[in-house]
Amino acid sequence: MLHPSYADLIKVVNSGVEEGEDPVVSSRYSIVMATSKRARQIIAGDDELVDGRGKKPLSVAVEELNQGKIQILTEEFKEETEEVSEEVSDTESADKEEADEE
């Protein structure tokens, strides 16, 4: 059995959502996908954010999520982040071109 439960994990993930906003996650599937992605990152060599001695990567990922050490990003947040990254890239490219011209 998974401890904490899916319901508990959903509450933790959605704890920062204000009244009237859409929840970050509303299904078990979202929790499973997020923790499995994090477990793959740990397997690939990323540092564990909680004490994982003797635990499998998926258990570590669940514990990290439960303790709020990792967050699930909404699609809206990802899109905003990508837009900002593109703007920064464009600005850096323009600055570099100006510096090259001088």
C-alpha distance (Angstrom), angle and dihedral (degrees) to the residues before:
residue distance angle dihedral
M1 . . .
L2 3.78 . .
H3 3.79 114.9 .
P4 2.97 117.5 -136.8
S5 3.78 97.4 35.5
Y6 3.79 124.2 -119.7
A7 3.80 89.0 -108.2
D8 3.81 91.1 54.6
L9 3.81 91.8 48.9
I10 3.80 91.5 49.1
K11 3.82 89.4 52.3
V12 3.82 91.3 50.4
V13 3.81 93.2 48.8
N14 3.80 93.0 46.9
S15 3.81 95.5 42.5
G16 3.81 93.0 101.9
V17 3.79 94.8 51.2
E18 3.78 114.1 110.2
E19 3.79 125.5 -135.9
G20 3.79 111.8 -74.9
E21 3.81 95.8 18.3
D22 3.78 122.8 114.2
P23 3.80 113.7 -100.0
V24 3.80 117.4 -107.8
V25 3.81 90.1 -127.7
S26 3.76 131.1 11.2
S27 3.79 102.6 171.1
R28 3.77 141.8 56.9
Y29 3.78 88.3 -122.0
S30 3.82 91.2 66.6
I31 3.80 91.0 51.5
V32 3.81 92.0 48.0
M33 3.81 92.7 48.8
A34 3.81 93.5 47.5
T35 3.79 95.4 47.7
S36 3.80 93.4 44.1
K37 3.81 90.7 51.2
R38 3.80 90.4 50.1
A39 3.82 91.1 47.0
R40 3.82 89.2 54.3
Q41 3.80 89.3 51.3
I42 3.80 90.2 52.6
I43 3.80 91.0 48.5
A44 3.82 88.6 50.7
G45 3.81 89.7 56.9
D46 3.81 107.4 -89.3
D47 3.79 114.5 147.9
E48 3.78 117.3 -98.1
L49 3.81 113.3 -118.6
V50 3.83 93.9 -153.3
D51 3.79 133.0 39.5
G52 3.79 102.9 -75.9
R53 3.78 101.2 171.1
G54 3.77 108.7 144.5
K55 3.80 93.5 2.0
K56 3.76 129.8 114.2
P57 3.82 117.5 -115.3
L58 3.81 93.1 -108.0
S59 3.81 91.4 53.5
V60 3.79 89.4 50.1
A61 3.82 90.7 50.0
V62 3.82 91.8 50.5
E63 3.81 90.7 49.7
E64 3.82 91.4 48.6
L65 3.79 90.3 52.1
N66 3.80 92.4 46.0
Q67 3.81 91.8 51.5
G68 3.80 92.5 47.5
K69 3.81 93.2 -115.2
I70 3.82 90.9 128.8
Q71 3.78 130.2 34.3
I72 3.76 134.4 -150.7
L73 3.79 109.9 -128.3
T74 3.78 120.5 -142.9
E75 3.80 120.7 -129.0
E76 3.81 88.5 -113.1
F77 3.82 91.3 56.1
K78 3.81 91.5 47.2
E79 3.82 90.9 51.8
E80 3.82 92.0 48.8
T81 3.80 90.4 49.1
E82 3.81 91.9 49.8
E83 3.81 91.2 49.7
V84 3.81 91.4 51.3
S85 3.81 90.7 47.3
E86 3.80 90.7 51.7
E87 3.81 91.4 49.0
V88 3.80 91.2 50.1
S89 3.81 90.4 48.0
D90 3.80 91.5 50.4
T91 3.81 91.3 48.5
E92 3.80 92.4 47.8
S93 3.82 91.1 48.9
A94 3.80 91.5 50.1
D95 3.82 91.3 48.2
K96 3.79 90.8 49.7
E97 3.81 92.1 49.6
E98 3.81 90.4 50.9
A99 3.79 91.1 49.3
D100 3.81 91.0 49.2
E101 3.81 90.9 51.5
E102 3.82 91.7 54.3
